[in-house]
Amino acid sequence: MNRFRVGIIGTGFIGMGKHLEGLARNRDLAEVIAFCDVVPERAEAARARFGDEGSYVTTDWKQLVADDRLDVVYVCTPNVNHAEMTCAALEAGKHVMCEKPMAITGAEARRMVETAKRAGKKLTVGYQYRLRDDAQFLRQLVDDGRLGDIYMTKAHAVRRRGVPTWGVFTDKAKQGGGPLIDIGTHALDLALWYMGNYDVDSVTGSVFHKLGDKPEGNIGGPWDPATFDVEDSAFGYITLKNGAAIFLESAWALNVREPKEACVTLMGTEGGADIEQRGLEFEVTLNHILAGRMALTSQTSSRYFGGDAAAEGGFVGMGTLETRQWLEAIRDDSNPLVLPEQACRVTEILEAVYNSAASGQTIRF
């Protein structure tokens, strides 16, 4: 089989650290021949490290999208660009991997889904946490019916002081929001995926701008309050049409004792389960009834950062697994792990949280 020819738009941290590393570990399926970034030196550095023979660099994403040699395009840019670039690539006959979140608005996300269907091309979104070792273990418990009917879920994406001080994360015009759209999107994706229910009835949200002028103690160093124009925390209550509910919490800066990022708490009719963050590790605990008594069963995952690059639980390892299942879905004409319709619903809910907070009203779907 010939390898898929790939072009990547955006060679910053996520493009280099997850996607290009993942593609490099799946060279039997793909070769990267086009690197695009608004900073040419950054694209050149990516090409030097990951480029195949005959690969090239450009600062013009439209040139890359128009390249007839490409089969697949990766969109790893600020959120504001996702919809335009993804739709253009799909219309140009490419399959697209778009980084999370899918888009800034529900309308943009729906346009991406519709464009993929019209073009007959595959589209997926980078929710790699589904491939973390603990997340897969919990998925198996859910699929085996160990939790029964899951009717209440908490989606956790909370940092004590973890504001990203690089890139454009605190720039609302480029990102569309702060922690809700950045890390809350991962937790919400996991919650919906485990529940297997995307049929939303209503969303009520609260958004706070309380700690943006208090940069002391931040893990990544102080940020500039003058350029911090996004929320520092946001919360949502999502009711599904069958009566089930999700509580979503997201924060880059919140006065809590313990952080929880990309974690969930599931409550079902047969049992409950938690993914808890333990330093740099994640632990699944199943709480259930065993021989007529309350019991706990736990499994600790591999580390998210560090360790063996090929380990399923590591950041690079998740990128490797994400890349392989995505490229195999194209090759086999099967569904990727993350369906665009699922990612679209995540974006619609995030937008509803923002809109509910701004209007003071519950948003009905």
CORVENLIN-V396410 format. One record per residue. N is the residue number from 0. RES is the residue in one letter. BURIAL is 1 if it has 16 or more other ideal C-beta (glycine too) atoms within 10 Angstrom, else 0. D_CENTER is the distance of its C-alpha to the mean C-alpha in Angstrom with 2 decimals. Layout:
# CORVENLIN-V396410
n:N res:RES burial:BURIAL d_center:D_CENTER
n:N res:RES burial:BURIAL d_center:D_CENTER
This chain:
# CORVENLIN-V396410
n:0 res:M burial:0 d_center:30.10
n:1 res:N burial:0 d_center:29.31
n:2 res:R burial:1 d_center:26.04
n:3 res:F burial:1 d_center:23.47
n:4 res:R burial:1 d_center:23.83
n:5 res:V burial:1 d_center:20.65
n:6 res:G burial:1 d_center:20.19
n:7 res:I burial:1 d_center:17.45
n:8 res:I burial:1 d_center:17.16
n:9 res:G burial:1 d_center:16.13
n:10 res:T burial:1 d_center:17.14
n:11 res:G burial:1 d_center:15.99
n:12 res:F burial:0 d_center:14.27
n:13 res:I burial:1 d_center:11.00
n:14 res:G burial:1 d_center:13.22
n:15 res:M burial:1 d_center:15.88
n:16 res:G burial:0 d_center:14.41
n:17 res:K burial:1 d_center:11.88
n:18 res:H burial:1 d_center:12.74
n:19 res:L burial:1 d_center:16.46
n:20 res:E burial:1 d_center:17.01
n:21 res:G burial:1 d_center:15.57
n:22 res:L burial:1 d_center:17.79
n:23 res:A burial:1 d_center:20.67
n:24 res:R burial:1 d_center:20.57
n:25 res:N burial:1 d_center:20.79
n:26 res:R burial:0 d_center:23.69
n:27 res:D burial:0 d_center:25.46
n:28 res:L burial:1 d_center:23.01
n:29 res:A burial:1 d_center:22.20
n:30 res:E burial:1 d_center:23.80
n:31 res:V burial:1 d_center:22.36
n:32 res:I burial:1 d_center:25.05
n:33 res:A burial:1 d_center:23.65
n:34 res:F burial:1 d_center:21.98
n:35 res:C burial:1 d_center:21.47
n:36 res:D burial:1 d_center:20.97
n:37 res:V burial:0 d_center:22.83
n:38 res:V burial:0 d_center:24.11
n:39 res:P burial:0 d_center:26.23
n:40 res:E burial:0 d_center:26.78
n:41 res:R burial:1 d_center:23.12
n:42 res:A burial:1 d_center:23.02
n:43 res:E burial:0 d_center:26.31
n:44 res:A burial:1 d_center:25.10
n:45 res:A burial:1 d_center:22.22
n:46 res:R burial:1 d_center:24.81
n:47 res:A burial:0 d_center:27.26
n:48 res:R burial:0 d_center:24.96
n:49 res:F burial:1 d_center:23.18
n:50 res:G burial:1 d_center:25.30
n:51 res:D burial:0 d_center:27.59
n:52 res:E burial:0 d_center:31.15
n:53 res:G burial:0 d_center:31.54
n:54 res:S burial:1 d_center:28.11
n:55 res:Y burial:0 d_center:28.11
n:56 res:V burial:1 d_center:26.55
n:57 res:T burial:1 d_center:26.33
n:58 res:T burial:0 d_center:25.30
n:59 res:D burial:0 d_center:25.45
n:60 res:W burial:1 d_center:22.34
n:61 res:K burial:0 d_center:24.65
n:62 res:Q burial:0 d_center:26.81
n:63 res:L burial:1 d_center:24.03
n:64 res:V burial:1 d_center:22.99
n:65 res:A burial:0 d_center:26.72
n:66 res:D burial:1 d_center:27.33
n:67 res:D burial:0 d_center:28.71
n:68 res:R burial:0 d_center:28.25
n:69 res:L burial:1 d_center:24.45
n:70 res:D burial:1 d_center:22.86
n:71 res:V burial:1 d_center:19.14
n:72 res:V burial:1 d_center:17.34
n:73 res:Y burial:1 d_center:14.10
n:74 res:V burial:1 d_center:12.97
n:75 res:C burial:1 d_center:11.61
n:76 res:T burial:1 d_center:13.37
n:77 res:P burial:1 d_center:13.29
n:78 res:N burial:1 d_center:11.71
n:79 res:V burial:1 d_center:15.28
n:80 res:N burial:1 d_center:15.85
n:81 res:H burial:1 d_center:13.12
n:82 res:A burial:1 d_center:15.32
n:83 res:E burial:1 d_center:18.56
n:84 res:M burial:1 d_center:17.69
n:85 res:T burial:1 d_center:15.90
n:86 res:C burial:1 d_center:18.86
n:87 res:A burial:1 d_center:21.36
n:88 res:A burial:1 d_center:20.15
n:89 res:L burial:1 d_center:20.20
n:90 res:E burial:0 d_center:23.62
n:91 res:A burial:1 d_center:24.78
n:92 res:G burial:0 d_center:24.26
n:93 res:K burial:1 d_center:21.16
n:94 res:H burial:1 d_center:18.28
n:95 res:V burial:1 d_center:14.94
n:96 res:M burial:1 d_center:11.60
n:97 res:C burial:1 d_center:9.64
n:98 res:E burial:1 d_center:6.83
n:99 res:K burial:1 d_center:4.27
n:100 res:P burial:1 d_center:5.90
n:101 res:M burial:1 d_center:8.34
n:102 res:A burial:1 d_center:11.23
n:103 res:I burial:1 d_center:13.15
n:104 res:T burial:1 d_center:15.37
n:105 res:G burial:1 d_center:15.78
n:106 res:A burial:0 d_center:18.60
n:107 res:E burial:1 d_center:16.67
n:108 res:A burial:1 d_center:14.08
n:109 res:R burial:1 d_center:17.16
n:110 res:R burial:1 d_center:18.87
n:111 res:M burial:1 d_center:16.27
n:112 res:V burial:1 d_center:16.69
n:113 res:E burial:0 d_center:20.42
n:114 res:T burial:1 d_center:20.71
n:115 res:A burial:1 d_center:19.18
n:116 res:K burial:0 d_center:21.66
n:117 res:R burial:0 d_center:24.48
n:118 res:A burial:1 d_center:23.98
n:119 res:G burial:0 d_center:23.65
n:120 res:K burial:1 d_center:20.70
n:121 res:K burial:1 d_center:17.48
n:122 res:L burial:1 d_center:14.09
n:123 res:T burial:1 d_center:10.66
n:124 res:V burial:1 d_center:7.05
n:125 res:G burial:1 d_center:4.98
n:126 res:Y burial:1 d_center:3.46
n:127 res:Q burial:1 d_center:6.23
n:128 res:Y burial:1 d_center:7.15
n:129 res:R burial:1 d_center:9.05
n:130 res:L burial:1 d_center:11.22
n:131 res:R burial:1 d_center:12.27
n:132 res:D burial:1 d_center:15.98
n:133 res:D burial:1 d_center:16.30
n:134 res:A burial:1 d_center:13.61
n:135 res:Q burial:0 d_center:15.59
n:136 res:F burial:1 d_center:18.78
n:137 res:L burial:1 d_center:17.96
n:138 res:R burial:0 d_center:17.02
n:139 res:Q burial:0 d_center:20.49
n:140 res:L burial:1 d_center:22.15
n:141 res:V burial:1 d_center:20.81
n:142 res:D burial:0 d_center:21.90
n:143 res:D burial:0 d_center:25.23
n:144 res:G burial:0 d_center:25.89
n:145 res:R burial:1 d_center:26.20
n:146 res:L burial:1 d_center:24.70
n:147 res:G burial:0 d_center:26.39
n:148 res:D burial:0 d_center:25.27
n:149 res:I burial:1 d_center:22.29
n:150 res:Y burial:1 d_center:23.29
n:151 res:M burial:0 d_center:21.64
n:152 res:T burial:1 d_center:18.25
n:153 res:K burial:1 d_center:17.05
n:154 res:A burial:1 d_center:13.39
n:155 res:H burial:1 d_center:13.54
n:156 res:A burial:1 d_center:11.72
n:157 res:V burial:1 d_center:14.96
n:158 res:R burial:1 d_center:16.40
n:159 res:R burial:1 d_center:20.15
n:160 res:R burial:1 d_center:20.34
n:161 res:G burial:1 d_center:17.25
n:162 res:V burial:1 d_center:17.07
n:163 res:P burial:1 d_center:15.75
n:164 res:T burial:1 d_center:19.01
n:165 res:W burial:0 d_center:18.22
n:166 res:G burial:0 d_center:17.07
n:167 res:V burial:1 d_center:16.80
n:168 res:F burial:1 d_center:14.49
n:169 res:T burial:1 d_center:17.49
n:170 res:D burial:1 d_center:18.62
n:171 res:K burial:1 d_center:18.06
n:172 res:A burial:0 d_center:19.56
n:173 res:K burial:0 d_center:16.97
n:174 res:Q burial:1 d_center:13.78
n:175 res:G burial:1 d_center:14.91
n:176 res:G burial:1 d_center:14.58
n:177 res:G burial:1 d_center:13.87
n:178 res:P burial:1 d_center:12.08
n:179 res:L burial:1 d_center:11.43
n:180 res:I burial:1 d_center:9.31
n:181 res:D burial:1 d_center:7.88
n:182 res:I burial:1 d_center:7.40
n:183 res:G burial:1 d_center:8.79
n:184 res:T burial:1 d_center:6.06
n:185 res:H burial:1 d_center:4.62
n:186 res:A burial:1 d_center:8.39
n:187 res:L burial:1 d_center:9.28
n:188 res:D burial:1 d_center:7.43
n:189 res:L burial:1 d_center:9.33
n:190 res:A burial:1 d_center:12.38
n:191 res:L burial:1 d_center:12.78
n:192 res:W burial:1 d_center:12.35
n:193 res:Y burial:1 d_center:15.02
n:194 res:M burial:1 d_center:17.20
n:195 res:G burial:0 d_center:17.11
n:196 res:N burial:1 d_center:18.01
n:197 res:Y burial:1 d_center:16.51
n:198 res:D burial:0 d_center:19.93
n:199 res:V burial:1 d_center:19.66
n:200 res:D burial:0 d_center:22.95
n:201 res:S burial:1 d_center:22.34
n:202 res:V burial:1 d_center:20.20
n:203 res:T burial:1 d_center:21.77
n:204 res:G burial:1 d_center:20.22
n:205 res:S burial:0 d_center:21.41
n:206 res:V burial:1 d_center:20.27
n:207 res:F burial:1 d_center:22.06
n:208 res:H burial:0 d_center:23.22
n:209 res:K burial:0 d_center:25.26
n:210 res:L burial:1 d_center:24.48
n:211 res:G burial:1 d_center:23.64
n:212 res:D burial:0 d_center:27.19
n:213 res:K burial:0 d_center:27.14
n:214 res:P burial:1 d_center:25.55
n:215 res:E burial:0 d_center:27.65
n:216 res:G burial:0 d_center:26.21
n:217 res:N burial:1 d_center:22.77
n:218 res:I burial:0 d_center:21.45
n:219 res:G burial:0 d_center:20.74
n:220 res:G burial:0 d_center:24.02
n:221 res:P burial:0 d_center:25.11
n:222 res:W burial:1 d_center:23.49
n:223 res:D burial:0 d_center:25.71
n:224 res:P burial:0 d_center:26.10
n:225 res:A burial:0 d_center:27.52
n:226 res:T burial:0 d_center:24.28
n:227 res:F burial:1 d_center:22.07
n:228 res:D burial:0 d_center:21.86
n:229 res:V burial:1 d_center:18.70
n:230 res:E burial:1 d_center:18.65
n:231 res:D burial:1 d_center:18.61
n:232 res:S burial:1 d_center:17.70
n:233 res:A burial:1 d_center:16.97
n:234 res:F burial:1 d_center:17.59
n:235 res:G burial:1 d_center:17.59
n:236 res:Y burial:1 d_center:19.66
n:237 res:I burial:1 d_center:18.73
n:238 res:T burial:1 d_center:21.60
n:239 res:L burial:1 d_center:21.40
n:240 res:K burial:0 d_center:24.46
n:241 res:N burial:0 d_center:25.68
n:242 res:G burial:0 d_center:25.90
n:243 res:A burial:1 d_center:22.98
n:244 res:A burial:1 d_center:20.90
n:245 res:I burial:1 d_center:17.72
n:246 res:F burial:0 d_center:17.97
n:247 res:L burial:1 d_center:14.88
n:248 res:E burial:1 d_center:15.40
n:249 res:S burial:1 d_center:13.56
n:250 res:A burial:1 d_center:15.41
n:251 res:W burial:1 d_center:15.73
n:252 res:A burial:1 d_center:19.43
n:253 res:L burial:1 d_center:21.09
n:254 res:N burial:0 d_center:24.37
n:255 res:V burial:0 d_center:23.39
n:256 res:R burial:0 d_center:24.71
n:257 res:E burial:0 d_center:21.79
n:258 res:P burial:1 d_center:18.07
n:259 res:K burial:1 d_center:15.52
n:260 res:E burial:1 d_center:11.87
n:261 res:A burial:1 d_center:9.44
n:262 res:C burial:1 d_center:12.84
n:263 res:V burial:1 d_center:14.51
n:264 res:T burial:1 d_center:18.16
n:265 res:L burial:1 d_center:19.45
n:266 res:M burial:1 d_center:23.01
n:267 res:G burial:1 d_center:24.84
n:268 res:T burial:0 d_center:28.45
n:269 res:E burial:0 d_center:29.03
n:270 res:G burial:1 d_center:27.01
n:271 res:G burial:1 d_center:24.10
n:272 res:A burial:1 d_center:21.45
n:273 res:D burial:1 d_center:19.42
n:274 res:I burial:1 d_center:16.78
n:275 res:E burial:1 d_center:18.15
n:276 res:Q burial:1 d_center:17.38
n:277 res:R burial:0 d_center:20.60
n:278 res:G burial:0 d_center:20.55
n:279 res:L burial:0 d_center:18.39
n:280 res:E burial:1 d_center:18.47
n:281 res:F burial:1 d_center:17.11
n:282 res:E burial:0 d_center:19.74
n:283 res:V burial:1 d_center:19.96
n:284 res:T burial:1 d_center:23.06
n:285 res:L burial:1 d_center:24.56
n:286 res:N burial:1 d_center:27.25
n:287 res:H burial:1 d_center:29.75
n:288 res:I burial:0 d_center:33.46
n:289 res:L burial:0 d_center:35.23
n:290 res:A burial:0 d_center:38.97
n:291 res:G burial:0 d_center:39.29
n:292 res:R burial:0 d_center:37.72
n:293 res:M burial:0 d_center:34.45
n:294 res:A burial:0 d_center:32.53
n:295 res:L burial:0 d_center:29.39
n:296 res:T burial:0 d_center:27.74
n:297 res:S burial:0 d_center:25.23
n:298 res:Q burial:0 d_center:23.32
n:299 res:T burial:1 d_center:21.81
n:300 res:S burial:1 d_center:19.08
n:301 res:S burial:1 d_center:19.26
n:302 res:R burial:1 d_center:18.13
n:303 res:Y burial:1 d_center:14.63
n:304 res:F burial:0 d_center:16.40
n:305 res:G burial:0 d_center:19.76
n:306 res:G burial:1 d_center:21.81
n:307 res:D burial:0 d_center:22.18
n:308 res:A burial:0 d_center:19.81
n:309 res:A burial:0 d_center:19.96
n:310 res:A burial:1 d_center:19.35
n:311 res:E burial:1 d_center:16.73
n:312 res:G burial:1 d_center:15.50
n:313 res:G burial:1 d_center:15.26
n:314 res:F burial:1 d_center:12.58
n:315 res:V burial:1 d_center:14.59
n:316 res:G burial:1 d_center:15.32
n:317 res:M burial:1 d_center:11.82
n:318 res:G burial:1 d_center:11.63
n:319 res:T burial:1 d_center:15.05
n:320 res:L burial:1 d_center:14.42
n:321 res:E burial:1 d_center:11.45
n:322 res:T burial:1 d_center:13.86
n:323 res:R burial:1 d_center:16.77
n:324 res:Q burial:1 d_center:15.72
n:325 res:W burial:1 d_center:14.52
n:326 res:L burial:1 d_center:17.83
n:327 res:E burial:0 d_center:19.83
n:328 res:A burial:1 d_center:18.65
n:329 res:I burial:1 d_center:20.05
n:330 res:R burial:0 d_center:23.11
n:331 res:D burial:0 d_center:23.84
n:332 res:D burial:0 d_center:22.94
n:333 res:S burial:0 d_center:20.85
n:334 res:N burial:0 d_center:17.58
n:335 res:P burial:1 d_center:14.35
n:336 res:L burial:1 d_center:12.38
n:337 res:V burial:1 d_center:9.85
n:338 res:L burial:1 d_center:12.33
n:339 res:P burial:1 d_center:12.11
n:340 res:E burial:0 d_center:14.03
n:341 res:Q burial:1 d_center:11.56
n:342 res:A burial:1 d_center:8.75
n:343 res:C burial:1 d_center:11.82
n:344 res:R burial:1 d_center:12.88
n:345 res:V burial:1 d_center:9.84
n:346 res:T burial:1 d_center:10.71
n:347 res:E burial:1 d_center:14.31
n:348 res:I burial:1 d_center:14.13
n:349 res:L burial:1 d_center:12.61
n:350 res:E burial:1 d_center:15.38
n:351 res:A burial:1 d_center:17.83
n:352 res:V burial:1 d_center:17.29
n:353 res:Y burial:1 d_center:18.13
n:354 res:N burial:1 d_center:20.98
n:355 res:S burial:1 d_center:22.36
n:356 res:A burial:1 d_center:22.57
n:357 res:A burial:0 d_center:24.26
n:358 res:S burial:0 d_center:26.70
n:359 res:G burial:0 d_center:27.36
n:360 res:Q burial:0 d_center:27.13
n:361 res:T burial:0 d_center:25.19
n:362 res:I burial:1 d_center:23.32
n:363 res:R burial:0 d_center:24.45
n:364 res:F burial:1 d_center:22.65
